[in-house]
């Protein structure tokens, strides 16, 4: 099934002709074949008019009857040589038989073997000897012209012989007569026809191509009538007195014949050119409205169809559905199998979509692997049924060049009532919905909603502003120090990109960095960051303010460029910086495409002396197999784990695991996003090496960073540790009632415990992170978190603590489960007995000491 024949409902804006039909019109071939056709028709007209004149006047006035019959048969043989070779051979053979009869008759007369008698039907068909031989050669040449290569070469030679012989007879003294009944004008005409017939044989043998002489009936009719007029003009000139034109009078009829035939040729040529131009204009118009590969309507045709469909929808009411299909996996086929295989797949896709709409809807190909279907006479259910059917059909295997290939398709759907200023706007909406379908898993469809357009408009505006900022230098680079957890010395600084938008204010990097990676703007943006960071490092070194590296985040797209390492080397050389002054931060995403290539490139950086750390570790492609082989220096714990590290047992467990893993691999660990002293002490207690966050310093412009380094001598103040006199007797009390906490503190402090109090679980977690707590007493019923849940987390994070519940609220089931899990050491009730409570707490400390 050809998609071009069923491309939709409604015709093209003007007459169209498919390229395969236009291909049948071959201008060059026709102009080469037409002279043969014209000569053949002239031979036949001369023969036919000779006999017509003879039957009317009983006197042949053009040629002798025998010669006329031979020329008629030879003309018919030439006319049918290309389209009917068998008939052509039969006609040429008949001409040879007539010539043989004439030769036998002439021989009999020469030997006086019989009386001079008329031939069949009382006609004198004899031909004079030289003309008979020449005609015989012509007939044989016609027969040979349709056979193999050797025969065609023989036909060309015989054709030249005919031409030379006819010229010789035309110029021969006394002008040899055709027969006893012929005139000099007849001999002149026969010689001219012989020359033309010889040329036709030579041309036919050179340009053998089987085609009909009547392929273009208009041109054929013009040739036939032109040949007739030419012969009649010759005949008219032979009847006139030409004595006043001597000595050119004898050539005048022949000249008139040639002029008329030439005029006919050029007239038909002009007509043919006009026809060709007409068809070519149709072809160009067809090509402008259809896709050259699938022969489906293209974008231009789709736009015209949409305008008409919107107009009809507005006029008649109803809805216009537009569905955009995009193939998933087409790029992989083109890259791996080649464009030719991809083109064959696209042709099959076009056929399946056309079959899916069953010829009832308009189908077009936009570009690449994107197709559009317009539903003009369908309801919602029918449209969805057809869409699902097409998606299912496109997912079936494609057999191309003995290979089975598979694709899927994602579709976007939008509906319109026709009231749109720009009809292609509905296609854009469907395209946005299709993109959402791809993000939702592909091989499905998604309907358009208004928020999709708003999102795209926002991204487009942001992209334009991003380019403007790149061109005008609208970015800033801020620096945030990394602090050694033991000495407070600044051991590094991270260069952080900031975009102070003139209208929107500060735009977070999380908003514009993904867009820059998608649009390719990340490359010049990264170059600017590296250039600025290297310049600032040079300024710090010149002022003796820095003996630490500056860390720059590198996008995976930038890192994978072939010239990445050389560009780093060039920037270091440009600012005369040692390689140890620069540290690159990469994410685990760089391992996704080509891990071996990434490891090799990291090795080159290591040889150069540039340090590398993995940023946001644990949030991406965390492959321990690759981690052990990566030539890196540090691992940075992502802030998402640090935020709740003191209260979320999962974050705490992950953080401890990362620190332990890194130290076993001889890597340093940096904690990002440290904002509270509790986070700092928890991480430090678990042997984290370096810290970065608001607790020490916010990101700041280079000028402020330089001043801070100069004023503080390259150090930051660490949180003061809590000096415990009795480090093994710290008690934490948790209750949401202040009076209860005060009463408990007065009671238990007399026993010499260091008592810490908290009114919320979050405050308690902060104290647990900062101090070495041994026993915890908690209320059960609290607003944010009950005691059993609190102790479940404490058990996971601080398993060495002893945990007691003190509550007047009894939920036997939850308390029993907590005791069975080991989350609670003992359950005490309110109101409590002072001596009993003191004894229980003392027993808890005693048990802890014994363990």
HELIX and SHEET records of a PDB file:
HELIX    1   1 UNK A    3  UNK A    6  5                                   4    
HELIX    2   2 UNK A   19  UNK A   22  1                                   4    
HELIX    3   3 UNK A   27  UNK A   57  1                                  31    
HELIX    4   4 UNK A   65  UNK A   80  1                                  16    
HELIX    5   5 UNK A   85  UNK A  110  1                                  26    
HELIX    6   6 UNK A  120  UNK A  122  5                                   3    
HELIX    7   7 UNK A  129  UNK A  144  1                                  16    
HELIX    8   8 UNK A  149  UNK A  171  1                                  23    
HELIX    9   9 UNK A  184  UNK A  206  1                                  23    
HELIX   10  10 UNK A  217  UNK A  238  1                                  22    
HELIX   11  11 UNK A  243  UNK A  245  5                                   3    
HELIX   12  12 UNK A  249  UNK A  289  1                                  41    
HELIX   13  13 UNK A  299  UNK A  316  1                                  18    
HELIX   14  14 UNK A  330  UNK A  337  1                                   8    
HELIX   15  15 UNK A  339  UNK A  357  1                                  19    
HELIX   16  16 UNK A  380  UNK A  394  1                                  15    
HELIX   17  17 UNK A  424  UNK A  439  1                                  16    
HELIX   18  18 UNK A  450  UNK A  472  1                                  23    
HELIX   19  19 UNK A  509  UNK A  519  1                                  11    
HELIX   20  20 UNK A  522  UNK A  542  1                                  21    
HELIX   21  21 UNK A  556  UNK A  559  1                                   4    
HELIX   22  22 UNK A  564  UNK A  574  1                                  11    
HELIX   23  23 UNK A  579  UNK A  581  5                                   3    
HELIX   24  24 UNK A  588  UNK A  591  5                                   4    
HELIX   25  25 UNK A  595  UNK A  608  1                                  14    
HELIX   26  26 UNK A  624  UNK A  627  1                                   4    
HELIX   27  27 UNK A  639  UNK A  642  1                                   4    
HELIX   28  28 UNK A  649  UNK A  664  1                                  16    
HELIX   29  29 UNK A  677  UNK A  685  1                                   9    
HELIX   30  30 UNK A  702  UNK A  712  1                                  11    
HELIX   31  31 UNK A  738  UNK A  749  1                                  12    
HELIX   32  32 UNK A  761  UNK A  770  1                                  10    
HELIX   33  33 UNK A  787  UNK A  797  1                                  11    
HELIX   34  34 UNK A  812  UNK A  821  1                                  10    
HELIX   35  35 UNK A  834  UNK A  850  1                                  17    
SHEET    1   A 5 UNK A 362  UNK A 367  0                                        
SHEET    2   A 5 UNK A 370  UNK A 375 -1                                        
SHEET    3   A 5 UNK A 320  UNK A 328 -1                                        
SHEET    4   A 5 UNK A 408  UNK A 416 -1                                        
SHEET    5   A 5 UNK A 445  UNK A 447  1                                        
SHEET    1   B 2 UNK A 398  UNK A 400  0                                        
SHEET    2   B 2 UNK A 403  UNK A 405 -1                                        
SHEET    1   C 9 UNK A 505  UNK A 507  0                                        
SHEET    2   C 9 UNK A 490  UNK A 501 -1                                        
SHEET    3   C 9 UNK A 475  UNK A 484 -1                                        
SHEET    4   C 9 UNK A 690  UNK A 691 -1                                        
SHEET    5   C 9 UNK A 668  UNK A 671  1                                        
SHEET    6   C 9 UNK A 634  UNK A 637  1                                        
SHEET    7   C 9 UNK A 611  UNK A 617  1                                        
SHEET    8   C 9 UNK A 582  UNK A 586  1                                        
SHEET    9   C 9 UNK A 549  UNK A 553  1                                        
SHEET    1   D 4 UNK A 505  UNK A 507  0                                        
SHEET    2   D 4 UNK A 490  UNK A 501 -1                                        
SHEET    3   D 4 UNK A 475  UNK A 484 -1                                        
SHEET    4   D 4 UNK A 700  UNK A 701 -1                                        
SHEET    1   E 5 UNK A 754  UNK A 758  0                                        
SHEET    2   E 5 UNK A 730  UNK A 734  1                                        
SHEET    3   E 5 UNK A 775  UNK A 778  1                                        
SHEET    4   E 5 UNK A 802  UNK A 807  1                                        
SHEET    5   E 5 UNK A 826  UNK A 829  1                                        
END                                                                             
